[in-house]
Each structure stands twice: as structure tokens, then as C-alpha cells.
């Protein structure tokens, strides 16, 4: 089986790239391992930049049911600091957003194969559970997980984090809480992010150091017990009901990673989304970076630009954001820095907004 462009992964970046390329008349095939709509470990926060990228593709997140977010609330024990965001963001489930992009890709003419697992990537060819697929150009958009033949080399990067996600159906008290805030509850060894993704559904996304998770028991039940000892989380989730049998989880995440194209890489693929870079999730710009990488890759493919040049162009677009995000991430892990930072933010709440603005992707107009 041969295709002009083969996209491995039908998530945010893969679906966006497929849509953009198919609209340009490129013959596109998307391989997606999940058979239908599904959740992913994600904060599900759409920044201003992410919304702009989606607007360019004609994806109306308001019509998809996105919940507006205009405030940021940081909590540490009994201390709460709140400020308005310097932009209007929103929350939306990845199961909804990813499906909207795959639908747009199919409408544009892309072929989408679902329930097919990618086993190995070679130059110009992917080995899948449905057979080998050859293509002139391959875009790798398989998210946080490595693929044989195209593994990232995270040796320089910290990979000692575990990410978990659970959706909760809000009870009566939770539904009375204001809608428009994203909340970050800081605790020793990590933090929990809370925001609504539907009027009565709350997304809880946790990032925790692997060693800290082991210290408190090493499993979800132990972690949830520890989380519920936080006063704010206990109040927010007190009468809420978990919507998944178990949380989604992912480990070994090399945050701070930015792909530097290796000429010896046998895959010779355009890496999109988390395959291209992993930013600290607390800044909420991961989905924007994924969408930006998809748009740049589509332009490079239609312009006849090589993967090597594509990665050289992508790195300066996202490296500064990732560097600042990692500095902020490390500050939250240092007790003295965290204590001093919270004290300063209570005196000057607007500092939160300035920090949020400083970790945005830069504007980009390729024309």
C-alpha cells in the first residue's frame, strides 16, 4: 500500500496536519491505533494560541462545547492566589477535539484507518498490525510514546514524572462553583490541575515525580488519598463521581525535550506534537505547540522541504517557551522558591498573569 503522505497518529497534531494537507490536494493516509473516540492524559487547556491555530482550520471550539476560562487560581494548602489570565482560554475534552480534527481530515479527503497499531518505522515505510505501509513522506504524531525505529533519545532530559488524568462528574456543590477558572493545586513532588471540560465534568490532571508517587504508595488509590488530604481538592471533589474505572496514566516523560534532527535517524520523518517537543504542562501551551508543529509541517511538505529543515525551523519557534516553562516547573519543585513565589504572588497577584503571558508561544505568520 502506497500513499503520498503517511501520518502515524490521529491525535491533535496528526489530525491537524492531515486536514491541512488534504485541503491542499495531497493524498494523505492516517493510521490511528484507537478504534473510536478516546481520552488521553492531557490538561485539556486550550490557550489563545491553540484556539488561533484551530480557527485557521475552521474548527469552532465553542460549537464543540468548550468551557471559557479567564482566570488562574494557584493553591498551596490553605493559601490561594487568583488572577485574571491575559487572554481568554477554554477547556475541552481531547476525545471531542481530536475527533473533530479527524472528521475535518476525512471531509477534506484524507483516508483514516482506525484500530491499527504502528509497530515499527523505517525510512519510507511503517510496519503496522494491518501490514506494511509505504509513503513518500512520513509524519510521526504518535504522542508521548516511542516507536521502534524512531525512538527519542531523552538521556539529557528528566524523565522521572508520572502523569495521570481522571474526569469527575460534579455533584451539587461542585456545580455551584464558578466555571471560568483553571486551578493549580501545588503539593510536595507535583501538582494537580483542575478545570471544567463540560458544564458538569471536571478534569483532574496530576503530574507527580515518580519517587514521590512511590513514597505515598505507588498506586492510584494511595495517590487519591494523598490528594484528598489537600483541603481545596477535598472540597472540590467531595461529592464528585469518577467517570473512568481507572485513571489514564503515562510515565517516563522527558519534559524539556526538543527534537534535534539526527542525520543518522533511519526514520527520516517529520515529528509532530509530543514527538517534536515536550513542554512542562503547567504552562498550558502543549496543545498550541502540537498544532503549531502540524501547520509548519504541512507547509514544509507542500513546499518540498526536508524533515531536517522542518526541525531546524520548528526549534526556534518553541524552544524559548519550553525553556521558560521548565524554569517555572523547577521553581514549583523547590520548597524555598515555591514559598517565596507564593508570598510574592499574594502581594502582587498580577505576577501570575505576567508569568502566564511569558510562557506563551510567539506569534507566527508564515506569509
N, C-alpha and C positions, 0 to 999 in steps of 0.2 A: 504494500500500500504506500503510495507516494502523495505528498502534499507540498505545496509551496512553502507554507509556514506551519510548523507544528508547535502548539503551545501545551506544555505539560503543567497541568494545574488549572482548575477553573474557578479559583477564588477571586479576590478583589483585583489583583494585578493581572491575572490571566484573562479574566472576563473583560476587563477594560481594554487590554491590548487586542483581544480578539474582535471586539466591537469596532475599535478604531481601524484596524487593518481591513476587516471585511467591508467596511464602508468605503474603503479606497479600492475595492475590487480585488483584493488579494485573496487567493484561495487558502483558507485557514481551517485547520483541524485542531480541536481542543480535546485533550484527554483528561478526564476528571475521575478520581478514584471513588468518589461518593455517588451513589445511585440517585440521590434526591437532595432536597434542601437539608442543610445540616449546620450545626453550630461549630464555632472554633474558639479557642482561647484568645480572647480579644476584649479590650476595654470598651469597644463599640462606641467610641467617641469620634465624631466627625468634626474636625476643625474647619475653620473658614477655608483653608487651602484645599482640604479634601472636598468640601462642597463645591468649590470653584472648578476643580477637575471634573466632578460629576456633572455640573451644569454644562460644561463644554461638550459632554456626551449626550445631553438631553435627559439625564436621569434626575427626576424631580423627587428629592427625598421627602419633601412634605407630603406628597401624594402617597408615598410608601409608608407613611405613618411615623416619621421621625419626630422625636420629642425635643423641642427647643431647649437649649442650655445657655444661660447667660451669666452664671455665677460659679465661682470656685470656692469651695469650703475645705479647709485643712484642719484636721482634728488630731490631737495628741492627748490621750487621756481625757481630762475634763476641759482642756484648752481648745477653743475653736476660733479660727480666724477666717473671715469671709470677705470676698471682694468680687466686684463685677469683672467678668472677662473683657478683654479689649476687643472682642469680636463675638458674633453670635454663632455658637456651635450647636450640635444636636446629638442625640443618641438614637441608634437604630441597630437592630439585631443583624448579625452577619448572615444569618440564614435568609433574611429578607433581601438585604443589599446584594449579596453575591448572586442570588437567583435573578434579581432584576438585571444585573450586568450580563449574565449568561443568556437571558431571554433577549436582550438587546443584540447580543452577538449572533444569535440564531436568526433573528429578524433580518440582520444585515447580510446573512448568507453564510456564516461560519457553520461548520459541522461540529457538533458537540457529542462526544462519546462518553457516556457515564458508566460508573461501575467498573472502570478499567484501571488497574494499578500499574504504575510505572515501576519496572524492576531495575533497569539499568539504562544509562545514557552513554552512547558512543558518538563519535563525530558523524553527524548527518543521520543518525538512527537512534531510535529508542526501542528497547525491548520491554514489552508490556504483557500483562496477563491475557491479552487478546491477540498476541502476535507482535512481530516486528513492524515498526512504522518508520519509513524513511522520509526525509524532508530536506529541502534546500536550506532552510533556516529553522533553528530551534530556539524557542523561548522557554526558559526554565522558571516556572512560577509555582513551585511545589511548597511554598511556605517555609516553615521553620525546620522541616525535616530534610536530612541529606538524602541524596540519591546516589546509588553506586555509580561510579564513573564520573561524578560531578560533585564530590564532597567538598564542603568548605574546609578550610584549614584554620580552625579557631584558636590555635595554640597561643597567639598573642592576646587573646580576648578572654575575659572572665566568662565561665560557663557554669557557674555554681548557683544558678537560680532555678526555681521551680515556679511555673505559672499555673494557676487554677481558675476556673470560671464556673459559676453557678447562677442560674436565673431563679428568682423568687417571685411567687405570686403574693402581692402585698395584701395584708389584712386591712381591716377598717382603719386602724390607727396610721398605718403606713400610707394609705391613700389620702389621708388628710395632710400629709407633709407636702410642702411646696414642690413643684415639678422641676423648676428650672435651674438646679444646681448639680454640679458634679462634685462628689465628696471624696477626699483622700484621708483615710484613717491610718496614721503612722503608728507602727509598733516596732518593738525590738526585732531587727532582722528582716523587715519588709514593710509592706503597706497593703491596704485594701482599697480598691476604688469602687464607688457606688454611683450609679446613675440609672434613671429610668430609660427603658427602650420601648415601652408601650405605656399607656396610662396606668396600668396596674401591674407592670412587670419591672422588677429591679434587677439590674445586672451587678453581680458581685464578682470582681476580678481581683485576684490576690497574686502578688509577686513576693516570694519569700526566699531567703537564702537556704540552700539545701541543708547546710549544717544546722540552721535554726529549726527547720522542719523536723529533722531527726531528733533534736533535743526535746521537742514537745510531743514526740510520739511517732512521727514519721508517716501518719496516715490522715485522711480527711476528717475522721471523727475527732481525732486529737486536735487538729488544726481548728476545726469549727468550735470546739470547746474553748480553745485559747482566744479565738476571735470574739466569742460571745462574752468574754471577760472584759472586753472593751465597752465602756458604758454606751458610747454612741451606736456601735453595731448592735448591742443588745436591744437598744430602744428601736432601732430601725427594722431589725429582723425578728423582733419578739413574737409577733403574730403572723409572720410571713411563712409561706409554704414553699419548700424547694421544688423546682419543676423538673429536674433531671434526677434519675435514680442515683447517679454518682456524678461528681464534678468532672468537667473536662480538665485534663492536665497535660502539661508538656514540661520537659526538663532538659538540662544541658543547653541552655540558651546563651549564645555568645554575644551578649549585648555590647554594643560599641563596634561590632564588626562592620566593615565596609569592604566589599569585594575589590581586590586589586587584580586585574586580569592577568592570568599566568599564561605565557605563551606555550607552556608545556601542557596546558589543560586540554586533554583529548576531547572533551565535550564541545568546546568552541561554541558555547551557547550564550544568548542574551539572558542575563539573570535579572529577574524582576522581583519586586517586593522584598520579603524577608530573605530571599536568596541573594539579593544585592546588598542589603544592609539591614542591621537590627538596631533600632534606636531604643533608648530607655523608654518604656511605655508610659511612665508617669507624665510625660510632656504631651501625650495625646496626639502626636503627629505621625504615628506609624502608618495609618491608612493613607494619609496625604502623601507620604514618601512612596508607598506602593503604587498609588495612582500616577504620581509624577514619573516614576520609572516606566510605567506602561506607556504613557504618552511619548516619552522620549524614545523608547524602544520602537514604537510604531513609526515615528518619524525617521529613525535611523534605518529601519528595514525598508521602508518605501524609498528612501534616499540612497539605498545601496551602500550604507555604512556598515563596517565590520563590527562584531561584538567588542573587539579590543577598543575601537574608537568610542563606541557607545559607553563603555565603562569609564573611559577617560573623561567623557562629558558628564556622566552622572555623578562621579565622585565629588567634584567641587560644588554641585548643587545641594548635596545632602550632608557632606562631611562636617560643616560648621555646626549645623543643627544637632547632629549626633554628638559632637564633641561637647557642646554646651549641655545637652541632655544628660550625658554621662557625668559631667561635673555635678549637676544637680542631684543625680541619683546617688553619687558617692557622699554628697553632703547629708542626705537623709539617713545614711548608714553610720555616720559619725556622731555619737551622742552629744559631744560638745557643740559641734556645728549645728546640729538639729535644735538643741536647746536655745542657742544664741539666735538662730534664724527665726524660730517661733516667737521669741521675745521681741525681736525687731519687727516682725510682721504684725504683732499685736499693736505696736506703737504706730506702724505705718502699713496698714492693710493694702494700700495701693501697690506695695512692693510685689505682692503676689501677681497682680496684673502685669507688672513690668517683666517679671520672670516668665510669665506665660507668653508675652509678646516676644521676648528674646529667644525663645526656643522654637519659633515658627520657621517653616521652610521659606526661603527667599522667593519673592515673586519671579515668575519666569514667563516671558513672551518670546517664542521662537521666531516670530515673524519680524 
